Amino acid sequence: MENNLPSSYYAIIPAYIRYNKELKFAERLMYGEITALSNKEGYCFASNRYFADLYGVSQSTISRWISHLAELGSLHVEIIRNDKKEIVERRIYVVDNPYMQNNQYPYVQNSTYPICRKSKDNIINNNMLDSFFNYIINKEKKIPKEFENLESQILEVLENYEMIFTEEILKYMRTENIEKVKVISYSLALTVKENVSHLLYKMNREQIISLYDECKLRESQNKDTDNEIINFTNYYYKSLKGQLLRGKSPSFFMPKNKLEENKSSEEDEEGEEL
């Protein structure tokens, strides 16, 4: 698989990486290589051996560099295991500010910075937003199919972020604010569906709303350009998910024994050849 690693993509090293004194120069360079290798699939699957050969260092050194970048919130590492719990693949995602977007993953910069017109994501359309919103305000009794069996968790999240409104209150809300509630509520529901809602402790209600406003501003700035945002709800959700996945701080909802188990698992993985 590594024989087909792309070599013609541009590497991107943003300012906060280039001038980050906590990073070694080699770590900054490797970050750029990871952005280049992420362009095709939306993530980098190169092994420690590949990077070790590229930079003339040991695989354990590469492991430390990747771990350091992940600790600083610049990378997110996902380990894929088979049914026997054996590691079959490692995926490295570039974590960036909310405006970076790749055609398959929210944090990876695309060759047409920063928005890609041709997205392979499942597009969130207005019918999906309206159907979910009508369920929330009790116009529909059944939760949309994409959120089946997640009703109680989703409602709990929406209540925590005060995103459940009555029809009476909605009568006095401006159209743009109702649209804001629709997009944010649907995105919060997606965090439950995609198992990242436990990270919502990182952002309060004001921050989530502020992120929406920032994304709307970027949408306006990029209108009728090569970087135009084609589907705002997709863009906002990716931005939200990207912010939640920044860094490695555990959720306070995670029990202590689970934290110890995860720490042990990470230590085991670092020693394995990937």
Steps between C-alpha positions, in 0.01 A plus 500: 500500500785741583648456154209712378555787744450826309804717438356779285262663750592828666596493867343769717659622823286774659652781706404351836709194410790685331555732796408266782805489727366189672558304179831380366577606144476136391153473655388807307635352177332166564171681567526645149567156355190366677285776347629403154434130559149579627376662181390181326309317774444780749745340742860373499553123524881501474679284755774594744741306276411723203577818694810349661644417157402844371671694779778258588395445862367208704135392504481578873606858425219528244256364757608769747464775238148388409402467866632850571304652211190319621551622857514857371171447316648522150437136407235244583607135483243227444595135543303247293482149646355174371269261685801358683589849628812498285611828346441493125536868416584837648333814369651839574267799458618859489313702759459864407296811566129483406543627146712216364312233312594202285273306273486214750604626842446833673850587611715433196583781265402442140708597201248779440534675837281492700169373356451216255211526254480127425414340831459128553328550835139414561340835421269639766204647314219731612250216519720325755531820705127571488403143586726496806393850606132411471564201723672721758207745515250213518356538154609147417476216748771278357869587496656497150636165387865608514466552876299192594582353843686818599200705610572530872869585454422763236228665706732514800768677296249746353361578844850559637564753224153655529414421138143385555241770435123502504296604197383804695856624552587431136229740390706787638834385361649642183533268202881503515495400867262213433738383227785523749311282748427245226863467394645493850240251629554265209877524543473423871290196413773388261758514780290238679465289187875512429598435863675830568235655728710409805740774384238774512623600845771689311254756364223689673184635340653838419800342330284275285290797390813709442640224280181512294537875454866461399409236244224725363753778462735269311210390281434862410867575437537206262179545305550484120866400539686174442475442876124540518328298772248282318320345798507714814363239742768250398761772539377606843480143630854425380620817668328402824636146488846633420494722808385212720778271378776753559742375763489186708335623820262233629131563561407542866215261429752219455539283813842475659553132418420580136764772498760258632398242240536756219838616629625143511369437150678810365828391658468156341424649160800731504733203519336317210634538149250692289 
